[in-house]
Amino acid sequence: MRYGPGKMTDWHSDWQNPTHALLFDWFRFSNRNLIRNYECLNDVRLLNERYKGSEKKKLVEVGCGTGDFYRYLRHRFPRMEYAGLDISQAAIHRAKEKYPQARFWVTRPDRTLGETLRLAEVPGKADVIYSKDVVHHQPAPFEFLRELLLCASQALIVRLRTRNVGPTELDPERSCQYHYAGWMPYIVMNLNEVIGVIQDTVRDSEI
């Protein structure tokens, strides 16, 4: 997750606040409500359509927050090998408290996703990379999307913000939002530009 030079590396400093982790902590949910919450999302429905619980796959969640997607996978895909990555040290600390048996790793702005995966001892490429509402918070979202694509061997399941009209405004000083208790990039990408990046990065890909 390389965010770029200079002030761009400061965009996510608010996420180190311990109160940030509380916004993503669903530990109070029962298993039933947790499953219901995740399965109302199209990205999780897609995962269920493509993979079966009996398959042994390696899934990396980029932007894992406090790790509750791991709990969902443990129930629906018990053979899924999981690793969760997040830039928030507070969120990762909470994830490790809740799920000490899982693998969680703090990312850094000066490392690429591939470097982080190697440090987290995730050998080779992940079969599946899952990343929900993360790409549009990057100062360089298209570069970040390329990294996600290149680190997945079978599928990238990603949820992001797109629009059909107008080019992508890539200046995070103009495309930003006070969101989750801090200022951050909020870059809504042109859909055709997104498709172009995917097709240029992974030829013959199915979208």
Rosetta silent file (secondary structure, phi, psi, omega in degrees, C-alpha in Angstrom):
SEQUENCE: MRYGPGKMTDWHSDWQNPTHALLFDWFRFSNRNLIRNYECLNDVRLLNERYKGSEKKKLVEVGCGTGDFYRYLRHRFPRMEYAGLDISQAAIHRAKEKYPQARFWVTRPDRTLGETLRLAEVPGKADVIYSKDVVHHQPAPFEFLRELLLCASQALIVRLRTRNVGPTELDPERSCQYHYAGWMPYIVMNLNEVIGVIQDTVRDSEI
SCORE:     score description
SCORE:     0.000 S_00000001
   1 L     0.000   86.420 -178.314    0.000    0.000    0.000 S_00000001
   2 L   -99.050  118.542 -171.146    2.177    2.803   -1.216 S_00000001
   3 L   -95.648   -5.527  177.260    0.422    6.110   -0.799 S_00000001
   4 L   105.353  173.291 -172.837    2.890    8.413   -2.531 S_00000001
   5 L   -79.543  167.501  169.057    5.412   11.073   -1.524 S_00000001
   6 H    61.186 -136.198 -171.643    5.198   13.997    0.877 S_00000001
   7 H   -65.490  -16.903 -178.774    1.949   14.902    2.563 S_00000001
   8 H   -61.144  -28.890 -178.923    0.086   11.958    1.029 S_00000001
   9 H   -70.896  -11.832 -179.185    1.569    9.670    3.679 S_00000001
  10 H   -91.231   -4.930 -172.783   -0.267   11.714    6.357 S_00000001
  11 L   -60.783  -33.077 -172.884   -3.755   11.099    4.996 S_00000001
  12 L  -106.148   18.888 -178.309   -4.436    8.078    7.169 S_00000001
  13 H   -64.316  -31.187  179.375   -2.807    9.259   10.413 S_00000001
  14 H   -63.556  -23.173 -177.950   -6.238    9.652   12.044 S_00000001
  15 H   -72.694   -9.481  177.982   -6.766    5.915   11.643 S_00000001
  16 H   -82.715   -8.951  178.115   -4.113    5.250   14.292 S_00000001
  17 L   -67.527  129.958 -179.418   -6.426    6.674   16.947 S_00000001
  18 H   -55.512  -28.624  179.813   -7.757    3.819   19.138 S_00000001
  19 H   -67.655  -22.882  178.633  -11.283    5.196   18.781 S_00000001
  20 H   -61.500  -39.766 -177.814  -11.068    4.480   15.028 S_00000001
  21 H   -63.077  -30.756 -178.112  -11.006    0.748   15.708 S_00000001
  22 H   -63.656  -26.425 -178.411  -14.293    0.973   17.626 S_00000001
  23 L   -68.747  -20.131 -175.579  -16.109    1.993   14.432 S_00000001
  24 L  -116.355   11.150 -174.769  -15.367   -1.408   12.869 S_00000001
  25 L   -92.597  103.522 -178.118  -15.661   -3.665   15.894 S_00000001
  26 L  -102.020   21.011 -174.499  -18.597   -6.022   15.358 S_00000001
  27 L   -61.940  -25.484 -179.684  -17.585   -8.465   18.068 S_00000001
  28 L   -71.028  -16.076 -179.655  -20.856   -7.786   19.901 S_00000001
  29 L   -70.194  141.407  169.179  -22.793   -9.314   16.975 S_00000001
  30 L   -68.361  162.644  177.807  -23.997  -12.870   17.340 S_00000001
  31 H   -58.580  -40.369 -179.204  -22.741  -15.287   14.686 S_00000001
  32 H   -61.414  -46.339 -179.250  -26.201  -15.300   13.136 S_00000001
  33 H   -71.054  -33.372  176.991  -26.347  -11.510   12.851 S_00000001
  34 H   -63.397  -46.372  179.250  -22.760  -11.294   11.653 S_00000001
  35 H   -62.462  -44.458  179.075  -23.464  -13.763    8.835 S_00000001
  36 H   -61.060  -41.339 -179.637  -26.673  -11.943    7.912 S_00000001
  37 H   -62.292  -46.785 -178.354  -24.834   -8.624    7.847 S_00000001
  38 H   -69.382  -38.005 -173.064  -22.100   -9.871    5.521 S_00000001
  39 H   -81.318    1.916  169.227  -24.388  -11.820    3.216 S_00000001
  40 L   -85.885   -4.326 -178.891  -26.481   -8.778    2.391 S_00000001
  41 L   -93.803  135.021 -179.104  -23.410   -7.472    0.527 S_00000001
  42 H   -62.215  -34.389 -178.304  -23.012   -8.262   -3.175 S_00000001
  43 H   -66.220  -37.014  178.214  -19.265   -8.825   -2.801 S_00000001
  44 H   -74.417  -34.241  174.630  -19.820  -11.557   -0.211 S_00000001
  45 H   -61.444  -39.571  178.330  -22.593  -13.074   -2.330 S_00000001
  46 H   -63.055  -42.448  177.458  -20.106  -13.258   -5.191 S_00000001
  47 H   -59.615  -42.383  179.821  -17.619  -15.067   -2.971 S_00000001
  48 H   -67.825  -32.009  178.117  -20.314  -17.579   -2.022 S_00000001
  49 H   -69.532  -36.370 -172.384  -21.266  -18.107   -5.669 S_00000001
  50 H   -90.342  -25.653 -174.355  -17.707  -18.817   -6.764 S_00000001
  51 L  -127.934  151.035  179.868  -16.317  -20.829   -3.861 S_00000001
  52 L  -111.520  153.218 -177.807  -17.539  -23.688   -1.710 S_00000001
  53 L   -61.288  -22.796 -177.964  -16.878  -24.233    1.950 S_00000001
  54 L   -82.570  -11.332 -177.823  -15.048  -27.486    1.219 S_00000001
  55 L   -80.395  139.731  176.385  -12.421  -25.812   -0.981 S_00000001
  56 L   -95.261  109.777 -177.377   -9.036  -25.008    0.488 S_00000001
  57 L  -131.187  159.646  177.384   -8.129  -21.508   -0.659 S_00000001
  58 E  -108.284  114.089 -178.179   -5.831  -18.739    0.496 S_00000001
  59 E  -115.833  132.722  174.722   -7.691  -15.456    1.027 S_00000001
  60 E  -114.911  125.019  175.417   -6.122  -12.133    1.969 S_00000001
  61 E   -97.704  118.688  178.837   -8.354   -9.332    3.201 S_00000001
  62 E   -99.177  113.423 -172.350   -6.857   -5.917    2.481 S_00000001
  63 L    92.821   55.416 -169.954   -8.411   -3.416    4.856 S_00000001
  64 L   -85.148   -8.596 -177.804   -9.514   -5.942    7.476 S_00000001
  65 L    57.233 -130.840 -178.170  -10.348   -3.501   10.277 S_00000001
  66 L   -93.643   15.014  165.451  -10.811   -5.437   13.508 S_00000001
  67 L    87.474   13.964 -174.396  -10.987   -8.788   11.735 S_00000001
  68 H   -73.178  -18.327  174.443  -14.635   -9.803   11.875 S_00000001
  69 H   -65.158  -28.806  174.516  -14.654  -11.041    8.284 S_00000001
  70 H   -59.521  -42.821  179.378  -12.347  -13.777    9.565 S_00000001
  71 H   -63.290  -40.280  176.764  -15.143  -14.910   11.909 S_00000001
  72 H   -60.140  -48.008 -178.115  -17.576  -14.988    9.005 S_00000001
  73 H   -63.062  -35.061 -179.327  -15.172  -17.077    6.899 S_00000001
  74 H   -60.936  -30.666  179.288  -14.558  -19.472    9.765 S_00000001
  75 H   -86.447  -40.469 -174.695  -18.254  -20.378    9.673 S_00000001
  76 H   -90.662  -32.432 -177.256  -18.874  -20.344    5.913 S_00000001
  77 L  -132.858   72.293 -172.004  -15.470  -21.418    4.570 S_00000001
  78 L   -62.873  -19.181 -179.765  -13.762  -23.405    7.344 S_00000001
  79 L   -96.593    3.747 -179.943  -10.922  -24.506    5.044 S_00000001
  80 L   -74.440  126.056  174.861  -10.107  -20.986    3.881 S_00000001
  81 E   -86.447  122.475 -168.147   -6.604  -19.895    4.877 S_00000001
  82 E  -116.317  143.197  167.014   -6.937  -16.262    5.946 S_00000001
  83 E  -139.684  134.700 -179.788   -4.635  -13.279    6.407 S_00000001
  84 E  -115.305  135.087 -179.374   -5.858   -9.773    7.259 S_00000001
  85 E  -123.391  141.740  175.949   -4.000   -6.537    6.527 S_00000001
  86 E  -157.516  150.483  179.471   -4.768   -3.009    7.662 S_00000001
  87 L   -79.479  -17.055 -177.333   -2.937    0.294    8.032 S_00000001
  88 L   -85.936  112.540  177.121   -4.515    0.943   11.442 S_00000001
  89 H   -63.521  -35.869  179.485   -2.354   -0.391   14.256 S_00000001
  90 H   -63.595  -41.973  179.928   -5.275    0.086   16.650 S_00000001
  91 H   -66.515  -43.299 -179.790   -7.561   -2.050   14.474 S_00000001
  92 H   -65.591  -38.869  177.214   -4.985   -4.817   14.070 S_00000001
  93 H   -58.951  -43.741  179.222   -4.319   -4.828   17.821 S_00000001
  94 H   -67.208  -39.718  178.376   -8.037   -5.335   18.434 S_00000001
  95 H   -59.877  -42.635 -179.942   -8.251   -8.040   15.739 S_00000001
  96 H   -67.977  -33.473  175.992   -5.436   -9.993   17.402 S_00000001
  97 H   -62.486  -43.466 -175.617   -7.156   -9.679   20.775 S_00000001
  98 H   -76.946  -39.734 -172.168  -10.362  -11.168   19.399 S_00000001
  99 L  -130.266   71.280 -176.544   -8.903  -13.796   17.074 S_00000001
 100 L   -64.020  -18.941 -179.300   -5.404  -14.785   18.271 S_00000001
 101 L   -80.817  -12.669 -177.597   -5.472  -17.875   16.055 S_00000001
 102 L   -93.268  166.549  179.723   -5.730  -15.776   12.869 S_00000001
 103 E  -103.947  117.726  177.240   -2.967  -13.962   10.993 S_00000001
 104 E  -126.955  146.640 -174.647   -3.151  -10.167   11.021 S_00000001
 105 E  -144.508  136.794  176.397   -0.525   -7.732    9.849 S_00000001
 106 E   -84.233  127.643  176.033   -0.084   -3.952    9.971 S_00000001
 107 L   -87.608  165.217  178.661    0.718   -2.415    6.591 S_00000001
 108 L  -133.802  147.793 -177.974    2.907    0.647    6.088 S_00000001
 109 L   -62.226  -23.139 -176.658    2.751    3.452    3.508 S_00000001
 110 L   -92.063    9.713  178.738    6.343    2.827    2.401 S_00000001
 111 L  -121.762  144.376  172.982    5.722   -0.800    1.429 S_00000001
 112 L   -76.195  167.001  177.736    3.967   -2.288   -1.551 S_00000001
 113 H   -62.938  -40.326  179.031    1.263   -4.879   -1.024 S_00000001
 114 H   -60.866  -41.737  177.890    3.585   -7.592   -2.327 S_00000001
 115 H   -63.834  -41.604  179.451    6.255   -6.653    0.203 S_00000001
 116 H   -63.268  -41.578  179.647    3.710   -6.691    3.012 S_00000001
 117 H   -63.197  -38.675  178.188    2.473  -10.144    2.013 S_00000001
 118 H   -66.097  -42.413  178.065    6.020  -11.505    2.074 S_00000001
 119 H   -65.218  -32.458  178.102    6.642  -10.029    5.527 S_00000001
 120 L   -81.011    5.483  177.508    3.351  -11.498    6.701 S_00000001
 121 L    60.689   42.070  171.785    4.616  -14.887    5.502 S_00000001
 122 L  -101.019   97.764 -173.872    1.943  -15.304    2.848 S_00000001
 123 L   -71.198  140.209  177.925    3.899  -17.322    0.262 S_00000001
 124 L    64.967 -158.578  178.740    3.232  -16.710   -3.417 S_00000001
 125 L   -88.827  152.004  171.231    0.023  -15.085   -4.549 S_00000001
 126 E   -72.896  145.692  172.258   -3.252  -15.239   -2.684 S_00000001
 127 E   -64.101  -46.153 -177.848   -5.959  -17.268   -4.421 S_00000001
 128 E  -130.427  133.966  167.883   -8.456  -14.553   -3.533 S_00000001
 129 E  -111.930  130.154 -179.524   -7.967  -10.970   -2.429 S_00000001
 130 E  -117.495  125.177 -177.730  -10.956   -9.335   -0.775 S_00000001
 131 E  -145.440  111.511 -173.919  -10.953   -5.575   -0.316 S_00000001
 132 E  -111.513  121.878  175.194  -14.074   -3.652    0.634 S_00000001
 133 L    57.057   44.248  179.646  -14.233    0.162    0.585 S_00000001
 134 L  -118.780  -41.170 -173.492  -10.453    0.585    0.580 S_00000001
 135 H   -58.978  -42.528 -174.692   -9.427    1.535   -2.961 S_00000001
 136 H   -75.514   -3.755  174.554  -11.291    4.846   -3.008 S_00000001
 137 H   -97.015    8.155 -179.854   -9.529    5.930    0.202 S_00000001
 138 L   -96.698  138.105  175.063   -6.096    5.802   -1.471 S_00000001
 139 L   -62.988  -23.532  176.903   -4.379    8.963   -2.817 S_00000001
 140 L  -125.639   73.008 -169.661   -3.285    6.835   -5.798 S_00000001
 141 H   -65.901  -35.524 -178.515   -6.295    4.516   -6.251 S_00000001
 142 H   -70.305  -37.199  175.413   -5.463    3.153   -9.716 S_00000001
 143 H   -64.099  -41.062  179.486   -1.947    2.168   -8.646 S_00000001
 144 H   -64.423  -41.532  178.051   -3.425    0.504   -5.583 S_00000001
 145 H   -61.410  -41.303  177.500   -5.968   -1.364   -7.729 S_00000001
 146 H   -60.554  -42.415  178.095   -3.144   -2.657   -9.943 S_00000001
 147 H   -59.657  -45.048  179.229   -1.324   -3.958   -6.867 S_00000001
 148 H   -59.380  -45.020 -178.959   -4.429   -5.820   -5.726 S_00000001
 149 H   -62.195  -41.998 -175.436   -4.870   -7.389   -9.153 S_00000001
 150 H   -73.956  -18.245 -178.832   -1.253   -8.508   -9.408 S_00000001
 151 L   -95.890    0.481  179.380   -1.285  -10.164   -5.972 S_00000001
 152 E  -109.676  131.865 -179.422   -4.335  -12.378   -6.669 S_00000001
 153 E   -89.985  -27.733 -177.472   -3.974  -15.626   -8.614 S_00000001
 154 E  -117.012  -46.208 -173.528   -7.688  -16.426   -9.073 S_00000001
 155 E  -155.503  144.428  167.503   -9.919  -13.528   -8.109 S_00000001
 156 E  -114.401  119.074  175.496  -10.028  -10.024   -6.742 S_00000001
 157 E  -106.582  113.072 -171.214  -13.290   -9.229   -4.981 S_00000001
 158 E  -135.325  140.048  172.409  -13.368   -5.496   -4.495 S_00000001
 159 E  -117.929  127.943 -178.605  -15.959   -2.911   -3.587 S_00000001
 160 L  -146.373  178.568 -177.945  -15.226    0.675   -4.546 S_00000001
 161 L  -103.659  127.113 -179.851  -16.939    3.889   -5.572 S_00000001
 162 E  -130.581  164.543  173.309  -17.453    4.576   -9.280 S_00000001
 163 E  -142.297  157.015 -177.688  -19.297    7.018  -11.522 S_00000001
 164 L   -93.886  -22.171 -173.096  -20.272    6.925  -15.183 S_00000001
 165 L  -116.185  131.769  175.228  -19.873   10.617  -16.046 S_00000001
 166 L    89.059  143.718  178.387  -16.689   12.674  -15.859 S_00000001
 167 L   -69.567  161.702  178.469  -13.037   11.695  -15.433 S_00000001
 168 L   -67.884  130.917  172.944  -11.657   10.667  -12.079 S_00000001
 169 L   -89.234  107.259 -171.436  -10.544   13.583   -9.917 S_00000001
 170 L   -93.634   -2.392  178.646   -7.270   12.269   -8.512 S_00000001
 171 L   -81.032  109.783 -176.967   -6.299   15.245   -6.354 S_00000001
 172 L   -68.006  -13.880  174.235   -7.103   14.110   -2.801 S_00000001
 173 L   -70.441  -23.462  178.799   -7.183   17.730   -1.696 S_00000001
 174 L  -102.291  -34.471  178.405  -10.327   18.063   -3.815 S_00000001
 175 L  -104.054   77.482  179.596  -11.664   14.510   -3.544 S_00000001
 176 E  -142.030  167.322 -175.746  -11.637   14.040    0.214 S_00000001
 177 E  -154.988  144.999  170.430  -14.164   13.612    2.984 S_00000001
 178 E   -80.653  107.161 -165.658  -14.385   13.745    6.747 S_00000001
 179 L  -144.725  133.447 -179.352  -15.147   10.082    7.173 S_00000001
 180 L    55.271   44.865  173.267  -14.721    7.624   10.043 S_00000001
 181 L    66.917   32.605  175.838  -13.533   10.379   12.410 S_00000001
 182 L  -175.460  157.903  176.398  -10.800   11.788   10.171 S_00000001
 183 E   -78.831  137.047 -179.753  -10.030   13.419    6.843 S_00000001
 184 E  -154.275  160.018  172.637   -9.127   10.989    4.081 S_00000001
 185 E   -59.817  142.894  174.034   -9.163   10.681    0.291 S_00000001
 186 L  -140.691   81.350 -169.115  -12.572    9.760   -1.087 S_00000001
 187 L  -100.770  110.057  178.390  -11.927    9.320   -4.790 S_00000001
 188 L   -87.492  114.238 -170.802  -14.900    8.226   -6.880 S_00000001
 189 E   -89.888  145.413  174.095  -13.384    6.652   -9.983 S_00000001
 190 E   -65.316  129.280 -173.784  -14.723    6.738  -13.522 S_00000001
 191 H   -61.111  -42.327  179.648  -16.050    3.247  -14.261 S_00000001
 192 H   -64.591  -33.861  176.391  -14.545    3.031  -17.756 S_00000001
 193 H   -66.948  -39.170  177.411  -11.157    4.023  -16.338 S_00000001
 194 H   -62.000  -46.922 -179.884  -11.452    1.272  -13.731 S_00000001
 195 H   -61.288  -40.204  178.749  -12.316   -1.299  -16.400 S_00000001
 196 H   -61.744  -42.216  178.654   -9.378   -0.114  -18.495 S_00000001
 197 H   -63.663  -42.496  179.832   -6.943   -0.563  -15.608 S_00000001
 198 H   -62.769  -47.132 -177.630   -8.248   -4.073  -14.930 S_00000001
 199 H   -68.801  -33.171  177.262   -7.996   -5.141  -18.573 S_00000001
 200 H   -72.546  -30.909 -176.438   -4.541   -3.609  -18.976 S_00000001
 201 H   -84.776  -42.699 -178.806   -3.248   -5.281  -15.804 S_00000001
 202 L  -127.290   94.738 -177.426   -4.828   -8.726  -16.191 S_00000001
 203 L   -66.366  148.134 -178.205   -5.524   -9.463  -19.831 S_00000001
 204 L    62.122   25.967  179.838   -8.510  -11.684  -20.686 S_00000001
 205 L   -77.899  150.899  173.439   -9.891  -11.036  -17.228 S_00000001
 206 L   -97.801  128.099 -177.999  -13.551  -11.571  -16.433 S_00000001
 207 L  -111.152    0.000    0.000  -15.133   -8.577  -14.762 S_00000001
